[in-house]
Amino acid sequence: MKKNGQIPELRLKEFNNPWKLELLENIAKRGSGHTPNKKHKNYYNGDIKWVSLADSKYLDDGFINETTYQISEEGIRNSSAVLHDKGSVLLSRDAGIGKSAVMKSKMAVSQHFIVWKPHKDKLDNWFLYYILQIYKPEFERIAIGSTIKTIGLPYFKKLKIKVPELEEQQKIASFLSAVDIKIAQLQRKKELLEEYKKGGMQQIFSRQLRFTKEDGGAYPDWEEKRLGEVAKKESSSISANKIEDNFGNYKIYGATGLIKCIDFYEVGEDYISIVKDGAGVGRTLLCEAESSVLGTLDIIKPKKDVNLYFLYSLLNNLNFTKYITGSTIPHIYFKDYSKARIKIPCIEEQTQISHFLSAIDKKIEVVQSQIKHTQNFKKGLLQQMFV
């Protein structure tokens, strides 16, 4: 950022005027919302889209178009709810603090949101959307409350932002929107690949899709076995406390995936880990050689003539729900799910299946890497294009 603090580091060449510090309320009309009385059923299930806390998942993706709940005209008339114009920009001030979106149609909101309708000759709505994304860490920092953190209305009444002339706002917003479109396209590509893999697995494990030998001949029928006949379990005694101050070059995995790197490992070859305790019970992960897992995970290895990746796919196709025990903390035991009856092909067909599914995995990984790269690119742009 330049010394005067009013010109961004990265700027479109055709603009050179300094940015101005403006009170947001001077360049946009601020509004809020309300929750109609839920005791009156006729206030709900109407035609008016109503943004509630349940819709936080739809925010930070540009437009908000759908809402979980809809309210009626009667609900509007008999409450402090307000119908906000299409193109207004909303911001969550408590749950999902700092998440924002642009309304794709007229909507009402609950009291958990602030809504701004920019003055068209002073502020571009998409430029405001991106400004709010820049402010998100600040919003999270100033939120107060013990159970649910929130930002009080007085803060927003005094909120000031730095803005360039309207044309520059629009061009910045258009440029960033193009980056968002690219991210959305990549995310959709990833979703389609995941759907393709899921469909492929369903066909493979139902034997609707069979692979053939190089000469075109058929492989033998799949054999029915118990899981314990094709897989073995090992345990870990490593606790999170034990490795708190331990750092090194060997990976250690927990329920959510890679935790950190430590200076020792327990498993020398590639293997499968499975969460045996807690909320993620039954979640599997393919783990690299020369690594370890926490004691809340089991180590699963293939027996003779069993392909590791095929076993991993088989476990992902297994329903662990019926093996869960414990009401407070769910738990699964290998001694129970090892009795599950499974169908398994010969090692040659297993290998072909593994090559097919892992090739899709690699494509998914490439797209995920592209998503992350583009998101980091956007983050850098936000930091450099705004004062």
Legacy VTK file of the C-alpha trace (Angstrom):
# vtk DataFile Version 3.0
C-alpha trace
ASCII
DATASET POLYDATA
POINTS 387 float
0.000 0.000 0.000
1.264 3.454 -0.861
2.200 5.900 1.871
-0.945 8.020 1.731
-3.048 4.929 2.468
-5.654 5.951 -0.128
-4.296 4.114 -3.184
-4.204 0.276 -3.386
-1.067 -1.693 -4.252
-2.688 -3.274 -7.321
-4.801 -1.012 -9.496
-6.455 -0.920 -12.908
-4.311 1.300 -15.148
-7.033 3.724 -16.237
-7.690 4.991 -12.710
-5.489 7.262 -10.561
-7.773 9.249 -8.247
-7.334 8.533 -4.517
-9.978 6.516 -2.677
-12.272 8.314 -0.224
-13.177 7.311 3.324
-16.986 7.209 3.544
-19.478 6.420 6.279
-21.266 3.379 4.864
-24.646 4.781 5.921
-24.003 7.824 3.716
-23.655 5.732 0.565
-26.047 2.871 1.350
-29.353 2.519 3.169
-29.047 0.190 6.143
-31.833 -2.199 7.058
-32.342 -5.160 9.362
-34.933 -7.845 9.919
-37.173 -9.754 12.261
-38.502 -13.233 12.971
-42.311 -13.421 12.735
-43.994 -15.151 15.686
-43.591 -18.883 15.077
-46.780 -19.643 17.000
-48.713 -18.268 14.042
-48.346 -20.902 11.337
-50.027 -18.650 8.805
-47.008 -16.316 9.043
-44.906 -19.016 7.394
-44.912 -21.179 4.228
-45.755 -18.181 2.069
-44.110 -16.846 -1.096
-41.573 -14.491 0.502
-38.022 -15.783 0.837
-36.763 -15.212 4.373
-33.053 -15.460 5.260
-32.467 -17.123 8.631
-29.494 -18.637 10.473
-30.161 -21.886 8.604
-29.043 -20.129 5.419
-25.489 -19.314 6.536
-24.318 -22.160 4.296
-25.510 -20.220 1.245
-23.461 -17.127 2.063
-20.003 -16.093 0.794
-20.801 -17.662 -2.597
-21.973 -14.458 -4.288
-25.725 -14.495 -4.834
-28.197 -15.870 -2.322
-31.156 -17.237 -4.245
-32.803 -19.911 -2.087
-33.784 -19.841 1.585
-34.690 -22.627 3.975
-37.896 -20.927 5.079
-40.443 -18.658 3.456
-42.862 -16.298 5.162
-46.227 -14.868 4.131
-47.514 -11.357 3.474
-49.377 -11.698 6.751
-46.104 -12.521 8.503
-44.605 -9.310 7.084
-47.604 -7.178 8.071
-47.708 -8.451 11.641
-44.009 -8.191 12.482
-41.043 -5.884 12.072
-39.868 -7.908 9.074
-39.077 -5.860 5.954
-38.946 -6.891 2.313
-35.538 -5.882 0.926
-34.894 -5.130 -2.738
-33.163 -7.397 -5.210
-29.435 -6.579 -5.313
-29.247 -5.619 -1.635
-26.182 -6.880 0.241
-26.659 -8.799 3.469
-24.217 -9.607 6.248
-24.534 -12.061 9.113
-23.792 -10.366 12.427
-23.783 -13.426 14.703
-23.801 -17.111 13.645
-21.491 -17.234 10.630
-20.210 -13.783 11.580
-19.118 -11.726 8.589
-20.599 -13.968 5.897
-22.197 -11.948 3.136
-24.201 -12.307 -0.069
-26.104 -10.346 -2.712
-29.867 -10.965 -2.897
-30.887 -12.398 -6.263
-34.526 -11.464 -5.642
-36.590 -9.578 -3.080
-36.170 -11.139 0.373
-36.844 -10.587 4.054
-34.255 -11.449 6.723
-34.184 -12.343 10.393
-32.737 -10.045 13.058
-29.409 -11.868 12.745
-28.583 -9.964 9.553
-27.775 -6.434 8.415
-28.877 -5.428 4.907
-27.522 -2.558 2.783
-29.118 -1.101 -0.333
-26.321 0.907 -2.010
-27.085 4.339 -3.484
-26.651 3.578 -7.184
-24.685 6.725 -7.955
-22.211 6.176 -5.101
-21.706 2.482 -4.361
-21.752 -0.697 -6.449
-23.415 -3.596 -4.610
-20.850 -6.165 -5.738
-17.999 -3.869 -4.729
-19.609 -3.685 -1.260
-19.893 -7.496 -1.182
-16.134 -7.815 -1.728
-15.367 -5.023 0.780
-17.329 -6.973 3.399
-15.244 -10.067 2.664
-12.121 -8.011 3.417
-13.677 -6.961 6.735
-14.618 -10.506 7.808
-11.616 -11.039 10.146
-12.400 -7.677 11.771
-16.062 -8.621 12.230
-15.044 -11.908 13.865
-12.605 -10.098 16.162
-15.055 -7.515 17.516
-18.033 -9.854 18.011
-18.901 -10.315 21.683
-20.972 -12.788 23.701
-20.443 -15.949 25.733
-22.823 -18.383 24.017
-23.512 -16.706 20.674
-21.178 -13.932 19.613
-22.721 -10.986 17.833
-21.932 -7.484 16.560
-24.131 -4.707 17.961
-25.930 -2.285 15.645
-23.966 0.775 16.926
-20.857 -0.622 15.233
-22.528 -0.643 11.834
-23.879 2.882 12.303
-20.269 4.095 12.533
-18.724 1.755 9.957
-16.556 3.577 7.408
-15.130 2.105 4.200
-12.714 3.407 1.567
-14.139 3.627 -1.936
-12.932 4.796 -5.375
-15.126 6.387 -8.027
-18.118 4.287 -9.141
-16.636 3.159 -12.475
-13.542 1.778 -10.750
-15.746 0.022 -8.181
-17.679 -1.675 -10.977
-14.558 -2.805 -12.838
-12.959 -4.205 -9.663
-16.173 -6.062 -8.835
-16.433 -7.405 -12.391
-12.840 -8.672 -12.296
-13.329 -10.410 -8.943
-16.659 -11.858 -10.096
-14.825 -13.519 -12.991
-12.482 -15.161 -10.470
-15.492 -16.322 -8.430
-17.047 -17.822 -11.563
-13.819 -19.763 -12.177
-13.873 -21.073 -8.585
-17.537 -22.095 -8.954
-16.767 -23.909 -12.230
-13.914 -25.826 -10.597
-16.075 -26.731 -7.605
-18.773 -28.010 -9.945
-16.168 -30.038 -11.854
-15.058 -31.593 -8.571
-18.678 -32.407 -7.634
-19.251 -34.105 -11.005
-16.095 -36.204 -10.613
-17.179 -37.225 -7.111
-20.636 -38.157 -8.411
-19.021 -40.152 -11.233
-16.830 -42.032 -8.763
-19.787 -42.715 -6.460
-21.809 -44.079 -9.365
-18.872 -46.182 -10.505
-18.422 -47.670 -7.043
-22.123 -48.529 -6.829
-21.945 -50.363 -10.148
-18.702 -52.126 -9.243
-19.816 -53.379 -5.828
-23.218 -54.458 -7.154
-21.310 -56.289 -9.922
-23.200 -54.420 -12.644
-19.800 -53.273 -13.918
-17.216 -56.006 -14.373
-13.661 -55.788 -15.646
-12.120 -58.315 -18.035
-8.724 -59.872 -18.591
-6.327 -58.466 -21.187
-7.443 -61.179 -23.643
-11.100 -60.215 -23.083
-11.848 -63.227 -20.925
-14.003 -63.029 -17.811
-12.647 -63.109 -14.286
-14.050 -65.631 -11.790
-17.181 -64.733 -9.826
-16.698 -62.708 -6.680
-16.392 -64.793 -3.517
-18.337 -64.143 -0.322
-16.152 -63.785 2.747
-16.122 -62.072 6.097
-14.200 -58.812 6.321
-11.894 -60.348 8.927
-10.734 -62.863 6.304
-9.370 -60.135 4.027
-8.262 -57.469 6.534
-6.404 -57.293 9.831
-6.364 -54.640 12.524
-3.551 -53.031 14.488
-3.859 -50.497 17.290
-2.109 -47.300 18.286
-1.491 -46.018 21.814
-0.437 -42.494 20.802
-2.358 -39.711 22.522
-2.575 -36.092 21.372
-0.897 -34.979 24.619
2.068 -37.240 23.959
2.961 -35.483 20.706
2.065 -31.908 21.681
5.690 -30.752 21.722
6.976 -33.285 19.208
7.956 -32.121 15.709
9.673 -33.888 12.841
9.228 -35.254 9.310
6.770 -38.126 9.793
3.009 -37.632 9.423
0.500 -38.483 12.121
-3.226 -38.680 11.416
-6.279 -38.018 13.568
-10.044 -38.178 13.057
-10.059 -35.213 10.665
-6.951 -36.212 8.714
-3.334 -35.073 8.937
-2.569 -33.413 12.285
1.145 -32.599 12.103
4.566 -34.160 11.561
6.528 -35.812 14.392
9.978 -37.364 14.802
8.924 -41.039 14.718
6.516 -43.372 12.928
4.761 -46.619 13.846
3.634 -47.984 10.455
6.188 -48.658 7.735
3.874 -49.347 4.756
0.774 -47.715 3.264
-2.376 -48.565 5.240
-5.952 -47.565 6.023
-7.026 -45.779 9.189
-10.553 -45.846 10.541
-12.012 -43.633 13.275
-13.245 -45.889 16.082
-14.402 -43.242 18.608
-16.388 -40.010 18.514
-18.390 -38.016 15.997
-16.427 -39.207 12.943
-16.742 -42.893 13.810
-16.373 -45.091 10.716
-14.513 -42.447 8.677
-11.665 -43.965 6.675
-8.449 -42.496 5.329
-5.736 -43.871 3.074
-2.466 -43.195 4.933
1.086 -42.976 3.658
3.924 -45.288 4.663
6.171 -44.225 7.570
3.417 -42.501 9.493
1.255 -42.985 12.600
-2.284 -42.493 13.910
-3.734 -41.396 17.228
-5.174 -44.028 19.542
-8.717 -43.048 18.553
-8.095 -44.653 15.154
-7.540 -48.251 14.171
-4.957 -49.329 11.598
-6.385 -51.606 8.902
-4.129 -53.621 6.597
-4.945 -56.055 3.775
-4.210 -59.753 4.075
-2.631 -61.834 1.323
-4.078 -61.399 -2.192
-5.985 -58.265 -1.205
-5.266 -54.930 -2.869
-4.935 -52.044 -0.380
-6.889 -49.515 -2.425
-9.622 -52.056 -3.188
-9.934 -52.729 0.553
-10.153 -48.988 1.156
-12.953 -48.715 -1.414
-14.704 -51.714 0.084
-14.631 -50.142 3.565
-16.036 -46.908 2.138
-18.902 -48.973 0.726
-19.610 -50.613 4.100
-22.384 -49.335 6.383
-20.816 -49.007 9.835
-24.000 -47.690 11.475
-25.163 -51.120 12.644
-21.840 -51.714 14.415
-21.885 -48.514 16.499
-22.137 -48.936 20.262
-22.307 -46.372 23.074
-24.945 -43.698 23.632
-22.678 -40.822 24.773
-19.532 -41.518 22.732
-20.142 -43.707 19.653
-17.636 -46.525 19.173
-17.020 -49.314 16.680
-14.988 -52.466 17.318
-13.123 -54.456 14.692
-14.309 -57.681 16.354
-17.853 -56.646 15.377
-17.508 -55.224 11.866
-14.915 -57.847 10.902
-17.886 -60.266 10.800
-19.514 -58.281 7.993
-20.116 -60.416 4.913
-18.539 -58.948 1.799
-18.022 -59.991 -1.813
-14.501 -59.850 -3.200
-13.039 -60.539 -6.669
-9.715 -62.133 -7.482
-6.579 -60.026 -6.955
-6.236 -59.279 -10.686
-9.725 -57.746 -10.909
-9.161 -55.946 -7.601
-6.081 -54.334 -9.147
-8.000 -53.177 -12.215
-10.762 -51.737 -10.029
-8.155 -49.951 -7.934
-6.519 -48.407 -11.001
-9.911 -47.218 -12.257
-11.033 -45.613 -8.981
-7.636 -44.174 -7.992
-7.361 -42.512 -11.417
-10.596 -40.634 -10.618
-9.174 -39.743 -7.195
-6.121 -38.214 -8.845
-8.333 -36.091 -11.092
-10.286 -34.929 -8.044
-7.028 -34.042 -6.271
-5.874 -31.995 -9.282
-9.146 -30.042 -9.358
-9.020 -29.512 -5.578
-5.505 -28.136 -5.975
-6.758 -25.782 -8.715
-9.582 -24.614 -6.428
-7.158 -23.888 -3.605
-4.770 -22.075 -5.942
-7.585 -19.904 -7.365
-8.942 -19.148 -3.895
-5.462 -18.049 -2.775
-5.172 -15.942 -5.942
-8.478 -14.252 -5.074
-7.345 -13.701 -1.485
-4.204 -11.992 -2.762
-6.260 -9.812 -5.099
-8.566 -8.739 -2.252
-5.553 -7.744 -0.162
-3.947 -5.768 -2.984
-6.935 -4.235 -4.806
-8.520 -2.643 -1.750
-7.208 0.160 0.440
LINES 1 388
387 0 1 2 3 4 5 6 7 8 9 10 11 12 13 14 15 16 17 18 19 20 21 22 23 24 25 26 27 28 29 30 31 32 33 34 35 36 37 38 39 40 41 42 43 44 45 46 47 48 49 50 51 52 53 54 55 56 57 58 59 60 61 62 63 64 65 66 67 68 69 70 71 72 73 74 75 76 77 78 79 80 81 82 83 84 85 86 87 88 89 90 91 92 93 94 95 96 97 98 99 100 101 102 103 104 105 106 107 108 109 110 111 112 113 114 115 116 117 118 119 120 121 122 123 124 125 126 127 128 129 130 131 132 133 134 135 136 137 138 139 140 141 142 143 144 145 146 147 148 149 150 151 152 153 154 155 156 157 158 159 160 161 162 163 164 165 166 167 168 169 170 171 172 173 174 175 176 177 178 179 180 181 182 183 184 185 186 187 188 189 190 191 192 193 194 195 196 197 198 199 200 201 202 203 204 205 206 207 208 209 210 211 212 213 214 215 216 217 218 219 220 221 222 223 224 225 226 227 228 229 230 231 232 233 234 235 236 237 238 239 240 241 242 243 244 245 246 247 248 249 250 251 252 253 254 255 256 257 258 259 260 261 262 263 264 265 266 267 268 269 270 271 272 273 274 275 276 277 278 279 280 281 282 283 284 285 286 287 288 289 290 291 292 293 294 295 296 297 298 299 300 301 302 303 304 305 306 307 308 309 310 311 312 313 314 315 316 317 318 319 320 321 322 323 324 325 326 327 328 329 330 331 332 333 334 335 336 337 338 339 340 341 342 343 344 345 346 347 348 349 350 351 352 353 354 355 356 357 358 359 360 361 362 363 364 365 366 367 368 369 370 371 372 373 374 375 376 377 378 379 380 381 382 383 384 385 386
